[in-house]
Amino acid sequence: MTMQSRPPPLRAPAARLPVAVWALLLGLAALLAWDASGLDLQVMRHVGSAAGFAWRESWFTTLLIHQGGRLLSWAAIGCILLANLWPRQVLPGLTRRERLGWLLITLLCLAVVSVIKRFSLTSCPWDLAEFGGTVQYVSHWAFGLTDGGGGHCFPSGHASAAFAFLCGAWMLARAYPRLARAWLAGVICLGLVYGVGQMLRGAHYPSHTMWTAWICWALTVAVVQIQPWVLSRRAAA
């Protein structure tokens, strides 16, 4: 009686990059192309003049978009904290890990953008001589080269008050898919409104808002992709 040979073990299929990662890479390529084009300064020349920026002290951009947006961000963080403290009353379909992940990733995005701003040598558009300031334009890619101004203007901290909450769409997707799509659309719209408002005031170039969005998106995707791998390693151990 002959023994049947065992079939060779099946090989696991090659891992494919998720769609979110490919979109992230395409977004990075588009951002780098924008920076190389010099469109930042061209856009600001259509918004400001030698007399400065007409919308800099407007109630609409200063009180409603800037101050109001900051208050809305704090209110959103308060709601996420509430969802962690009283999980059964607020979004009961979420797991404890999803609630905590939502809070921690949001705070991580806010912290990373703040740290980058702290070490940035890039000054704001309203500091440029051609817009009534005193400094000359220097790209934020000119590492170590100061423009002579106060710096700390790249990326947009105000836009992070919206884009830091992108992770909510990932955390809501399993239990509340419709709410997740609405949340994602709302965060993107608010981020664009904040970015345009700061651009009209002369506080930020368009790329500052774009980079804030990309950084928050990248951090969210990275954590979401790494978390299952960490959990599987712990389970194996």
BALOBA-1460 file (C-alpha; in Angstrom, 3 decimals):
// residues 237
<rec num="1" residu="m" x="0.000" y="0.000" z="0.000"/>
<rec num="2" residu="t" x="1.549" y="3.238" z="-1.116"/>
<rec num="3" residu="m" x="1.312" y="6.361" z="0.960"/>
<rec num="4" residu="q" x="-0.099" y="9.381" z="-0.797"/>
<rec num="5" residu="s" x="2.202" y="12.356" z="-0.798"/>
<rec num="6" residu="r" x="0.932" y="15.468" z="0.876"/>
<rec num="7" residu="p" x="0.150" y="18.417" z="-1.373"/>
<rec num="8" residu="p" x="2.560" y="21.317" z="-1.060"/>
<rec num="9" residu="p" x="1.439" y="24.011" z="1.384"/>
<rec num="10" residu="l" x="-0.467" y="26.857" z="-0.113"/>
<rec num="11" residu="r" x="1.398" y="30.116" z="-0.279"/>
<rec num="12" residu="a" x="-0.255" y="33.208" z="1.002"/>
<rec num="13" residu="p" x="-1.086" y="35.651" z="-1.780"/>
<rec num="14" residu="a" x="1.172" y="38.649" z="-2.066"/>
<rec num="15" residu="a" x="-0.029" y="41.522" z="0.058"/>
<rec num="16" residu="r" x="-1.540" y="44.364" z="-1.887"/>
<rec num="17" residu="l" x="-1.464" y="47.958" z="-0.852"/>
<rec num="18" residu="p" x="-4.929" y="49.133" z="0.226"/>
<rec num="19" residu="v" x="-6.738" y="51.686" z="-1.898"/>
<rec num="20" residu="a" x="-6.273" y="54.290" z="0.854"/>
<rec num="21" residu="v" x="-2.484" y="53.899" z="0.643"/>
<rec num="22" residu="w" x="-2.459" y="54.278" z="-3.142"/>
<rec num="23" residu="a" x="-4.656" y="57.369" z="-2.829"/>
<rec num="24" residu="l" x="-2.250" y="58.696" z="-0.206"/>
<rec num="25" residu="l" x="0.704" y="58.271" z="-2.559"/>
<rec num="26" residu="l" x="-1.162" y="59.952" z="-5.416"/>
<rec num="27" residu="g" x="-2.050" y="62.811" z="-3.095"/>
<rec num="28" residu="l" x="1.599" y="63.203" z="-2.148"/>
<rec num="29" residu="a" x="2.626" y="63.314" z="-5.819"/>
<rec num="30" residu="a" x="0.003" y="65.983" z="-6.513"/>
<rec num="31" residu="l" x="1.183" y="68.034" z="-3.536"/>
<rec num="32" residu="l" x="4.817" y="67.873" z="-4.626"/>
<rec num="33" residu="a" x="3.780" y="68.937" z="-8.134"/>
<rec num="34" residu="w" x="1.863" y="71.894" z="-6.678"/>
<rec num="35" residu="d" x="4.878" y="72.988" z="-4.624"/>
<rec num="36" residu="a" x="7.166" y="72.720" z="-7.646"/>
<rec num="37" residu="s" x="4.795" y="74.808" z="-9.780"/>
<rec num="38" residu="g" x="5.111" y="77.953" z="-7.671"/>
<rec num="39" residu="l" x="1.333" y="78.399" z="-7.684"/>
<rec num="40" residu="d" x="1.241" y="79.261" z="-3.987"/>
<rec num="41" residu="l" x="2.571" y="82.761" z="-4.552"/>
<rec num="42" residu="q" x="0.529" y="83.238" z="-7.730"/>
<rec num="43" residu="v" x="-2.714" y="82.478" z="-5.885"/>
<rec num="44" residu="m" x="-1.857" y="84.840" z="-3.050"/>
<rec num="45" residu="r" x="-1.177" y="87.653" z="-5.541"/>
<rec num="46" residu="h" x="-4.803" y="87.348" z="-6.645"/>
<rec num="47" residu="v" x="-5.978" y="87.623" z="-3.030"/>
<rec num="48" residu="g" x="-3.670" y="90.294" z="-1.624"/>
<rec num="49" residu="s" x="-1.918" y="93.456" z="-2.771"/>
<rec num="50" residu="a" x="0.757" y="95.878" z="-1.608"/>
<rec num="51" residu="a" x="-1.828" y="97.223" z="0.842"/>
<rec num="52" residu="g" x="-2.236" y="93.789" z="2.426"/>
<rec num="53" residu="f" x="-5.250" y="91.494" z="2.522"/>
<rec num="54" residu="a" x="-8.717" y="93.015" z="2.514"/>
<rec num="55" residu="w" x="-10.229" y="90.032" z="4.362"/>
<rec num="56" residu="r" x="-7.612" y="89.954" z="7.130"/>
<rec num="57" residu="e" x="-9.789" y="91.632" z="9.781"/>
<rec num="58" residu="s" x="-13.197" y="90.775" z="8.342"/>
<rec num="59" residu="w" x="-15.734" y="89.443" z="10.865"/>
<rec num="60" residu="f" x="-16.523" y="86.610" z="8.446"/>
<rec num="61" residu="t" x="-12.976" y="85.250" z="8.257"/>
<rec num="62" residu="t" x="-11.804" y="86.289" z="11.735"/>
<rec num="63" residu="l" x="-14.782" y="85.662" z="14.000"/>
<rec num="64" residu="l" x="-16.912" y="83.153" z="12.109"/>
<rec num="65" residu="i" x="-14.318" y="80.968" z="10.356"/>
<rec num="66" residu="h" x="-11.254" y="81.375" z="12.575"/>
<rec num="67" residu="q" x="-12.643" y="81.761" z="16.082"/>
<rec num="68" residu="g" x="-15.850" y="79.859" z="15.364"/>
<rec num="69" residu="g" x="-13.918" y="77.006" z="13.766"/>
<rec num="70" residu="r" x="-11.692" y="76.716" z="16.813"/>
<rec num="71" residu="l" x="-14.712" y="76.500" z="19.133"/>
<rec num="72" residu="l" x="-16.305" y="73.868" z="16.885"/>
<rec num="73" residu="s" x="-13.129" y="71.798" z="17.065"/>
<rec num="74" residu="w" x="-13.134" y="71.866" z="20.871"/>
<rec num="75" residu="a" x="-16.804" y="70.906" z="20.863"/>
<rec num="76" residu="a" x="-16.045" y="67.917" z="18.614"/>
<rec num="77" residu="i" x="-13.255" y="66.752" z="20.935"/>
<rec num="78" residu="g" x="-15.683" y="67.082" z="23.839"/>
<rec num="79" residu="c" x="-18.177" y="64.839" z="22.037"/>
<rec num="80" residu="i" x="-15.505" y="62.198" z="21.415"/>
<rec num="81" residu="l" x="-14.510" y="62.340" z="25.085"/>
<rec num="82" residu="l" x="-18.162" y="61.937" z="26.008"/>
<rec num="83" residu="a" x="-18.378" y="58.861" z="23.767"/>
<rec num="84" residu="n" x="-15.433" y="57.361" z="25.686"/>
<rec num="85" residu="l" x="-16.749" y="58.203" z="29.146"/>
<rec num="86" residu="w" x="-20.353" y="57.094" z="28.542"/>
<rec num="87" residu="p" x="-20.102" y="54.505" z="25.744"/>
<rec num="88" residu="r" x="-23.614" y="53.103" z="26.147"/>
<rec num="89" residu="q" x="-25.377" y="56.420" z="25.683"/>
<rec num="90" residu="v" x="-23.292" y="57.807" z="22.800"/>
<rec num="91" residu="l" x="-22.890" y="55.743" z="19.609"/>
<rec num="92" residu="p" x="-23.459" y="52.384" z="21.315"/>
<rec num="93" residu="g" x="-22.510" y="50.436" z="18.182"/>
<rec num="94" residu="l" x="-18.834" y="51.385" z="18.511"/>
<rec num="95" residu="t" x="-16.391" y="49.189" z="20.371"/>
<rec num="96" residu="r" x="-14.193" y="50.509" z="23.150"/>
<rec num="97" residu="r" x="-11.174" y="50.246" z="20.846"/>
<rec num="98" residu="e" x="-12.894" y="52.276" z="18.119"/>
<rec num="99" residu="r" x="-13.859" y="55.019" z="20.557"/>
<rec num="100" residu="l" x="-10.414" y="55.252" z="22.062"/>
<rec num="101" residu="g" x="-8.746" y="55.073" z="18.640"/>
<rec num="102" residu="w" x="-10.903" y="57.937" z="17.400"/>
<rec num="103" residu="l" x="-9.777" y="60.117" z="20.304"/>
<rec num="104" residu="l" x="-6.092" y="59.189" z="20.219"/>
<rec num="105" residu="i" x="-5.654" y="59.523" z="16.438"/>
<rec num="106" residu="t" x="-7.367" y="62.918" z="16.509"/>
<rec num="107" residu="l" x="-5.050" y="64.147" z="19.256"/>
<rec num="108" residu="l" x="-2.054" y="62.659" z="17.411"/>
<rec num="109" residu="c" x="-2.902" y="64.613" z="14.254"/>
<rec num="110" residu="l" x="-3.287" y="67.852" z="16.184"/>
<rec num="111" residu="a" x="-0.004" y="67.267" z="18.003"/>
<rec num="112" residu="v" x="2.035" y="66.401" z="14.891"/>
<rec num="113" residu="v" x="0.832" y="69.455" z="12.967"/>
<rec num="114" residu="s" x="1.583" y="71.636" z="15.999"/>
<rec num="115" residu="v" x="5.119" y="70.229" z="16.345"/>
<rec num="116" residu="i" x="5.893" y="70.772" z="12.658"/>
<rec num="117" residu="k" x="4.673" y="74.370" z="12.950"/>
<rec num="118" residu="r" x="6.855" y="74.869" z="16.009"/>
<rec num="119" residu="f" x="10.025" y="74.089" z="14.050"/>
<rec num="120" residu="s" x="8.983" y="75.637" z="10.725"/>
<rec num="121" residu="l" x="10.931" y="78.674" z="9.493"/>
<rec num="122" residu="t" x="8.229" y="79.636" z="6.983"/>
<rec num="123" residu="s" x="6.469" y="82.936" z="7.606"/>
<rec num="124" residu="c" x="2.877" y="83.744" z="6.680"/>
<rec num="125" residu="p" x="1.903" y="85.460" z="3.399"/>
<rec num="126" residu="w" x="0.934" y="88.670" z="5.205"/>
<rec num="127" residu="d" x="4.587" y="88.957" z="6.309"/>
<rec num="128" residu="l" x="5.833" y="89.257" z="2.707"/>
<rec num="129" residu="a" x="7.113" y="92.636" z="1.539"/>
<rec num="130" residu="e" x="4.911" y="92.581" z="-1.545"/>
<rec num="131" residu="f" x="1.862" y="92.326" z="0.718"/>
<rec num="132" residu="g" x="2.889" y="95.109" z="3.084"/>
<rec num="133" residu="g" x="5.243" y="93.097" z="5.293"/>
<rec num="134" residu="t" x="9.023" y="92.963" z="5.495"/>
<rec num="135" residu="v" x="10.209" y="89.499" z="4.405"/>
<rec num="136" residu="q" x="10.939" y="87.824" z="1.080"/>
<rec num="137" residu="y" x="9.267" y="84.637" z="-0.095"/>
<rec num="138" residu="v" x="11.150" y="81.434" z="0.728"/>
<rec num="139" residu="s" x="9.701" y="77.997" z="-0.013"/>
<rec num="140" residu="h" x="8.963" y="75.782" z="2.971"/>
<rec num="141" residu="w" x="11.173" y="73.201" z="1.250"/>
<rec num="142" residu="a" x="14.220" y="75.437" z="1.759"/>
<rec num="143" residu="f" x="15.215" y="73.649" z="4.966"/>
<rec num="144" residu="g" x="17.400" y="75.719" z="7.283"/>
<rec num="145" residu="l" x="16.897" y="78.888" z="5.211"/>
<rec num="146" residu="t" x="14.958" y="81.600" z="7.032"/>
<rec num="147" residu="d" x="13.006" y="84.340" z="5.276"/>
<rec num="148" residu="g" x="13.735" y="86.802" z="8.070"/>
<rec num="149" residu="g" x="10.243" y="86.656" z="9.524"/>
<rec num="150" residu="g" x="8.734" y="85.044" z="12.562"/>
<rec num="151" residu="g" x="8.215" y="81.649" z="10.932"/>
<rec num="152" residu="h" x="5.992" y="78.962" z="12.515"/>
<rec num="153" residu="c" x="3.400" y="79.227" z="9.719"/>
<rec num="154" residu="f" x="3.668" y="75.829" z="8.010"/>
<rec num="155" residu="p" x="1.472" y="73.787" z="7.864"/>
<rec num="156" residu="s" x="-1.949" y="75.235" z="8.667"/>
<rec num="157" residu="g" x="-2.838" y="74.699" z="12.290"/>
<rec num="158" residu="h" x="-6.353" y="76.029" z="11.808"/>
<rec num="159" residu="a" x="-7.081" y="73.510" z="9.031"/>
<rec num="160" residu="s" x="-6.021" y="70.742" z="11.425"/>
<rec num="161" residu="a" x="-9.026" y="71.730" z="13.561"/>
<rec num="162" residu="a" x="-11.046" y="69.963" z="10.854"/>
<rec num="163" residu="f" x="-8.737" y="67.468" z="9.155"/>
<rec num="164" residu="a" x="-7.572" y="65.942" z="12.449"/>
<rec num="165" residu="f" x="-11.056" y="64.403" z="12.687"/>
<rec num="166" residu="l" x="-10.741" y="62.414" z="9.442"/>
<rec num="167" residu="c" x="-10.206" y="59.265" z="11.511"/>
<rec num="168" residu="g" x="-13.845" y="59.425" z="12.590"/>
<rec num="169" residu="a" x="-14.885" y="58.115" z="9.182"/>
<rec num="170" residu="w" x="-12.761" y="54.983" z="9.679"/>
<rec num="171" residu="m" x="-14.024" y="54.391" z="13.208"/>
<rec num="172" residu="l" x="-17.686" y="54.847" z="12.268"/>
<rec num="173" residu="a" x="-17.533" y="52.800" z="9.058"/>
<rec num="174" residu="r" x="-18.194" y="49.370" z="10.609"/>
<rec num="175" residu="a" x="-21.243" y="50.195" z="12.737"/>
<rec num="176" residu="y" x="-22.515" y="53.386" z="11.106"/>
<rec num="177" residu="p" x="-21.536" y="53.424" z="7.393"/>
<rec num="178" residu="r" x="-23.925" y="56.215" z="6.401"/>
<rec num="179" residu="l" x="-22.829" y="58.387" z="9.307"/>
<rec num="180" residu="a" x="-19.196" y="57.665" z="8.388"/>
<rec num="181" residu="r" x="-19.702" y="59.001" z="4.862"/>
<rec num="182" residu="a" x="-21.480" y="62.083" z="6.183"/>
<rec num="183" residu="w" x="-18.711" y="62.630" z="8.733"/>
<rec num="184" residu="l" x="-16.008" y="62.365" z="6.060"/>
<rec num="185" residu="a" x="-17.799" y="64.811" z="3.774"/>
<rec num="186" residu="g" x="-18.360" y="67.251" z="6.637"/>
<rec num="187" residu="v" x="-14.717" y="67.143" z="7.756"/>
<rec num="188" residu="i" x="-13.430" y="67.737" z="4.220"/>
<rec num="189" residu="c" x="-15.861" y="70.620" z="3.636"/>
<rec num="190" residu="l" x="-14.964" y="72.256" z="6.954"/>
<rec num="191" residu="g" x="-11.251" y="71.838" z="6.246"/>
<rec num="192" residu="l" x="-11.651" y="73.555" z="2.889"/>
<rec num="193" residu="v" x="-13.669" y="76.386" z="4.437"/>
<rec num="194" residu="y" x="-11.030" y="76.882" z="7.138"/>
<rec num="195" residu="g" x="-8.253" y="76.787" z="4.544"/>
<rec num="196" residu="v" x="-9.918" y="79.288" z="2.213"/>
<rec num="197" residu="g" x="-10.716" y="81.564" z="5.141"/>
<rec num="198" residu="q" x="-7.086" y="81.628" z="6.270"/>
<rec num="199" residu="m" x="-5.908" y="82.142" z="2.697"/>
<rec num="200" residu="l" x="-8.212" y="85.159" z="2.279"/>
<rec num="201" residu="r" x="-6.821" y="86.604" z="5.500"/>
<rec num="202" residu="g" x="-3.252" y="86.122" z="4.244"/>
<rec num="203" residu="a" x="-2.490" y="83.734" z="7.102"/>
<rec num="204" residu="h" x="-1.633" y="80.699" z="4.946"/>
<rec num="205" residu="y" x="-0.758" y="79.643" z="1.420"/>
<rec num="206" residu="p" x="-3.035" y="77.051" z="-0.241"/>
<rec num="207" residu="s" x="-0.341" y="74.382" z="0.131"/>
<rec num="208" residu="h" x="-0.318" y="74.846" z="3.909"/>
<rec num="209" residu="t" x="-3.908" y="73.607" z="4.053"/>
<rec num="210" residu="m" x="-3.194" y="70.817" z="1.561"/>
<rec num="211" residu="w" x="-0.232" y="69.559" z="3.585"/>
<rec num="212" residu="t" x="-2.259" y="69.634" z="6.802"/>
<rec num="213" residu="a" x="-4.925" y="67.485" z="5.144"/>
<rec num="214" residu="w" x="-2.313" y="65.062" z="3.814"/>
<rec num="215" residu="i" x="-0.483" y="64.767" z="7.146"/>
<rec num="216" residu="c" x="-3.701" y="64.023" z="9.045"/>
<rec num="217" residu="w" x="-4.784" y="61.575" z="6.359"/>
<rec num="218" residu="a" x="-1.391" y="59.843" z="6.363"/>
<rec num="219" residu="l" x="-1.355" y="59.483" z="10.151"/>
<rec num="220" residu="t" x="-4.875" y="58.052" z="10.133"/>
<rec num="221" residu="v" x="-4.134" y="55.538" z="7.379"/>
<rec num="222" residu="a" x="-0.853" y="54.527" z="9.047"/>
<rec num="223" residu="v" x="-2.452" y="53.823" z="12.416"/>
<rec num="224" residu="v" x="-5.450" y="52.039" z="10.895"/>
<rec num="225" residu="q" x="-3.134" y="49.807" z="8.814"/>
<rec num="226" residu="i" x="-0.677" y="49.104" z="11.634"/>
<rec num="227" residu="q" x="-3.251" y="48.297" z="14.320"/>
<rec num="228" residu="p" x="-4.449" y="44.931" z="12.862"/>
<rec num="229" residu="w" x="-0.814" y="43.843" z="12.399"/>
<rec num="230" residu="v" x="-0.009" y="44.659" z="16.034"/>
<rec num="231" residu="l" x="-3.088" y="42.821" z="17.275"/>
<rec num="232" residu="s" x="-2.266" y="39.729" z="15.182"/>
<rec num="233" residu="r" x="1.294" y="39.710" z="16.559"/>
<rec num="234" residu="r" x="-0.020" y="39.878" z="20.116"/>
<rec num="235" residu="a" x="-2.469" y="37.052" z="19.433"/>
<rec num="236" residu="a" x="0.314" y="34.901" z="17.984"/>
<rec num="237" residu="a" x="2.524" y="35.608" z="21.012"/>
